[in-house]
């Protein structure tokens, strides 16, 4: 439907706003973009933002799987309800279900011990270590380059982690151009202080997920504790509240349409600076191919479940995950097509390459660091060659990936055989994921199989995947797989019937026994599925080496592309942020609604009227009676929005976020806390590749809604006072 | 969930706009509301609007099942595509499907003959005949009153229809308070001039039905022809275009948010002035009871269809209709609850009755016509007694209605037996629906049974309905039904198995033979289903008489309530319009979007961007390539909206409309044609009972979209010139 796309692009180009607010900035970049920050309305000192150990960024922490922020000098921190979910769940019992009831600690002594695995990480140092990482890699290529970077990074981490209570990591910026070591204080005693009932914290749940307008109170208050010596410690009643290096002040007033807003957090991964050819591959093949494969698996699981109730129950979780991924891939494709991302990225790359060949670029602005245009283009060509090599087997890699990851028993057999192999090495040399510290997780996975496996469904899934494998061109075939599964449907059926009929891996005790067994005995075991896994292993190891070789080459070569991009941006006085990589980033923008489609305008702020409108009394729209009663009273006090004359709930900004930004604090122009990020809108599911200012929005809890709940619904006056926002 | 409703009402009451635009005014009332019209922005002379035979109302006609308007002096008229659908279908052949292709007559000779049953009715006289209708009814009650009014009305119609080419009717205003005779010129030769393809005319079809934002080109141009003598005539190539008494001028500019708008048309039925107790009955019982019954029937048809493919096909249409009705009843209930209609209507009625008992009301303002408060209250009490009597058997009437109307074969048997009974009378005395002129329709229905009947499904439906009937309290039982179907499940099953096993009515030829048979032989026929129908007939006739008796009483008594309401309105200087009754009405208001729910704002005007966004290439979102190409060119010429800088498609107003207003012309402040009404939004499905200014909107085609299509997509320059809007 090329005409359709053309027309769509044309219609939409008319509506493009003048200024985008794209950018997930490293803190160190903020002084560089000070003029933009000030122009956008920030009234603080941009230079102060560069220091991770100074206010306000020293209040922002990694919290569980998301982000959090300290809101008092006594270790009180706010994060999302869904980020702290495990902590609440850990404290819930059938007779006192805190997920259902919510929780407000009567005092500090009444705060509840968190789940043992929940961590709060406070960044203490963020140092550039590029030279140390790349030193040993110099002159190397491919797999050697990969291994050199990997070893150097591991050494830097080990050195840093000799300090007690610290967790360290090395992050690569701009795809291997720069490396940074991050040192974080690892707080292990984190307690539950205040949580609304789930009916507020995840009001609307899966139905409202990704949706706007939204009405969730997705927040929880935790408190970090340390030992008597002020250092991180396991839970102990003798621990004392942690004194953070800084904390945020909650704003008294709230967001209004167009207001400046900024946000700090740990966005996971974006692909904005990938090559135009990678956009083309993703849009033209990857997304649709994934949807096609996932939908085929979905159909099989549903078909099997229709006649086998037990299988339906066991595969419910895998089915939900497949459906969610299929929906997301579809949404991403729709979004990228709607934004005409491929054409725009191609045009931008062409402009950059044209500039690179120009006289202006030839006058290198930073001396010896500038690669020549010819050398840059040569390296980009080599990057493309690696991408092309990967593309040549993309169909195979997709289907093999599903064979390895969408099965339960075959995956268990592969894991057991790989572990047996790795156990023959010194622990430090074992492959990541198969070291001694990973064995607990492997055991949990092997146990979990029991609740997720049905022989009929797994064989049906494998039959379909093998059908797709056999349909691949000969060049994409893998000898070990051909040998193992035969060359036709009947052969594959026979192999699967024989192997699944004979294996004892369907038995949990047998799997756990194999986990404890000597590596040699596992490798000699004649269980049919273990034999099959052993037969496939050489192929899997070979493909893994090939992947690492490619990754090494990309790490070595892609920085030339990034350097050219940076120089081109600089030539236009435009700063460039690195793609997200789970390190701390800052975004700025404004409170902003949007038009999801012709004729519809989404307002940037929702109100309690929407809670009542959505309320059905049934999950997930079962607003608690105390909330409904408080809304009915209409007594919103100082948390009422003066313009809307009612209580607000959630709001939208155009801040640049992605997965990992859950719980990120949203600040106003004065650096005060106005909201808590917790989701994105459905229209921005494609934003990991392309930031479209018309559609990219982030969804936040209005801090006034948090205060309303804590003032009027489930009162916690002492906590409000501790946060400096006592009710008047 | 009473708390929920209370809270909802409270939240929403905050948002109530100051001024409503409710009102479906009789043309004769318009001088009375001249100040309001002028204040709203109408720049013409309100007094001129009162004359149905003068501009602009003399251009507004009944057209097929909807409304239309003349747009040239040569009989050219514009109406909805869905109103003229039968005319286009009549001219469509497999090899040249005009529904699919659209049509533009090259010249007048190329205009296509319409379907023989399509009529255009031009109102010539509208005269008050209250005294003539009520003369013979004076002093009568109940059934006698009903029959007297019925006879007098029939006589008035017969007298009027002695004029050649005229169709006449008598309409009751304010539930029997006043009667008007309407004389209309009946144009029978109506030809197809211009129609867009269905992919434009009903873009979005069932999916977008009732939805906003909307993107339909729901219009068609027809031309009325008359005989050489200027009088209505059957089609003949010698006929000439009809010269209408007036026609509308199409506006060059289009609607903008907040602009004045007015509309004229033939709204079918509203219940706005029903008693508060009737609102309570509808909201508290009727809607939910209907949904409950329909959903039970839906479940049965779906269950039967799951195992019987033939039944699934045969009941598809009935199933769709049941689902549509269930959805509408649900939506109406949701809307009435959201608007808190019952409380508001009760409060308003109480205020009226309080006033009626006051000194002010006692000083009757129009002499002898004022009933005393006591007499008014006595009559309202009698109205309520009739309503209470109806309520006492409401459950029975609902379930018997479904037994009679939701069955195919039993309904056919009842029809045949009733026809046999009526055929024993002179034609003029036969019951409406069973006169000689109705026999064609009955034959069509008896034939249609064949495509809609499956024995298993009908018996399953009847078993459920009889189960519900047996569960009724004894007071609601009907002796003939008890006798016919037994007192328990086993008995009902046995009766149905015996009757449906033995009847020959499942055979089309048998049914049609019975239609032609002598009445006496039908009444003596021993077919099991005919015997059953004969057994039920005395009950059905008795219930019909009871209903007529009640209707007669309501006609006699309800005018007292309406008179009180009118006096009360007058005391506040507020005019009152009669509930809709398919006579010509005028609404005024403004172009206006709305907020369907918290956080969402619907814009009042849609653009071609939405056509492209919705386009999937598959019905009903298959925009034709010429349209997409024209949009892509972006050359909208003089039909482009200057503010939006693109081509508009549809727009919303807050005009008061209901079913029957399809095709109504929408006029601007200068009386020029800016749009064509074609639908309402989903949120206003409850407006037949309650006009909620926050949600009640009407959906129109922007005349600039019509002109764009006729200028740039499927050009018809001669027609544009004829309408006075030639492209510049």
HADDOCK unambig.tbl for C-alpha pairs under 7 A between the chains (distance, minus, plus):
assign (segid A and resid 4 and name CA) (segid B and resid 612 and name CA) 6.74 0.50 0.50
assign (segid A and resid 7 and name CA) (segid B and resid 612 and name CA) 6.98 0.50 0.50
assign (segid A and resid 7 and name CA) (segid B and resid 628 and name CA) 6.99 0.50 0.50
assign (segid A and resid 7 and name CA) (segid B and resid 631 and name CA) 6.97 0.50 0.50
assign (segid A and resid 7 and name CA) (segid B and resid 632 and name CA) 4.71 0.50 0.50
assign (segid A and resid 8 and name CA) (segid B and resid 612 and name CA) 5.95 0.50 0.50
assign (segid A and resid 8 and name CA) (segid B and resid 613 and name CA) 6.79 0.50 0.50
assign (segid A and resid 10 and name CA) (segid B and resid 632 and name CA) 6.59 0.50 0.50
assign (segid A and resid 11 and name CA) (segid B and resid 609 and name CA) 5.60 0.50 0.50
assign (segid A and resid 213 and name CA) (segid B and resid 599 and name CA) 5.38 0.50 0.50
assign (segid A and resid 597 and name CA) (segid B and resid 610 and name CA) 6.86 0.50 0.50
assign (segid A and resid 598 and name CA) (segid B and resid 606 and name CA) 6.21 0.50 0.50
assign (segid A and resid 598 and name CA) (segid B and resid 607 and name CA) 6.73 0.50 0.50
assign (segid A and resid 598 and name CA) (segid B and resid 609 and name CA) 6.36 0.50 0.50
assign (segid A and resid 598 and name CA) (segid B and resid 610 and name CA) 4.84 0.50 0.50
assign (segid A and resid 599 and name CA) (segid B and resid 213 and name CA) 5.39 0.50 0.50
assign (segid A and resid 599 and name CA) (segid B and resid 602 and name CA) 5.85 0.50 0.50
assign (segid A and resid 599 and name CA) (segid B and resid 603 and name CA) 4.84 0.50 0.50
assign (segid A and resid 599 and name CA) (segid B and resid 605 and name CA) 6.48 0.50 0.50
assign (segid A and resid 599 and name CA) (segid B and resid 606 and name CA) 5.09 0.50 0.50
assign (segid A and resid 600 and name CA) (segid B and resid 601 and name CA) 6.03 0.50 0.50
assign (segid A and resid 600 and name CA) (segid B and resid 602 and name CA) 4.75 0.50 0.50
assign (segid A and resid 600 and name CA) (segid B and resid 603 and name CA) 5.82 0.50 0.50
assign (segid A and resid 601 and name CA) (segid B and resid 600 and name CA) 6.03 0.50 0.50
assign (segid A and resid 601 and name CA) (segid B and resid 601 and name CA) 5.05 0.50 0.50
assign (segid A and resid 601 and name CA) (segid B and resid 602 and name CA) 6.15 0.50 0.50
assign (segid A and resid 601 and name CA) (segid B and resid 603 and name CA) 6.91 0.50 0.50
assign (segid A and resid 602 and name CA) (segid B and resid 599 and name CA) 5.85 0.50 0.50
assign (segid A and resid 602 and name CA) (segid B and resid 600 and name CA) 4.76 0.50 0.50
assign (segid A and resid 602 and name CA) (segid B and resid 601 and name CA) 6.15 0.50 0.50
assign (segid A and resid 603 and name CA) (segid B and resid 599 and name CA) 4.82 0.50 0.50
assign (segid A and resid 603 and name CA) (segid B and resid 600 and name CA) 5.81 0.50 0.50
assign (segid A and resid 603 and name CA) (segid B and resid 601 and name CA) 6.92 0.50 0.50
assign (segid A and resid 605 and name CA) (segid B and resid 599 and name CA) 6.45 0.50 0.50
assign (segid A and resid 606 and name CA) (segid B and resid 598 and name CA) 6.19 0.50 0.50
assign (segid A and resid 606 and name CA) (segid B and resid 599 and name CA) 5.09 0.50 0.50
assign (segid A and resid 607 and name CA) (segid B and resid 598 and name CA) 6.71 0.50 0.50
assign (segid A and resid 609 and name CA) (segid B and resid 11 and name CA) 5.64 0.50 0.50
assign (segid A and resid 609 and name CA) (segid B and resid 598 and name CA) 6.38 0.50 0.50
assign (segid A and resid 610 and name CA) (segid B and resid 597 and name CA) 6.87 0.50 0.50
assign (segid A and resid 610 and name CA) (segid B and resid 598 and name CA) 4.85 0.50 0.50
assign (segid A and resid 612 and name CA) (segid B and resid 4 and name CA) 6.71 0.50 0.50
assign (segid A and resid 612 and name CA) (segid B and resid 7 and name CA) 6.95 0.50 0.50
assign (segid A and resid 612 and name CA) (segid B and resid 8 and name CA) 5.96 0.50 0.50
assign (segid A and resid 613 and name CA) (segid B and resid 8 and name CA) 6.80 0.50 0.50
assign (segid A and resid 628 and name CA) (segid B and resid 7 and name CA) 6.95 0.50 0.50
assign (segid A and resid 631 and name CA) (segid B and resid 7 and name CA) 6.94 0.50 0.50
assign (segid A and resid 632 and name CA) (segid B and resid 7 and name CA) 4.71 0.50 0.50
assign (segid A and resid 632 and name CA) (segid B and resid 10 and name CA) 6.63 0.50 0.50
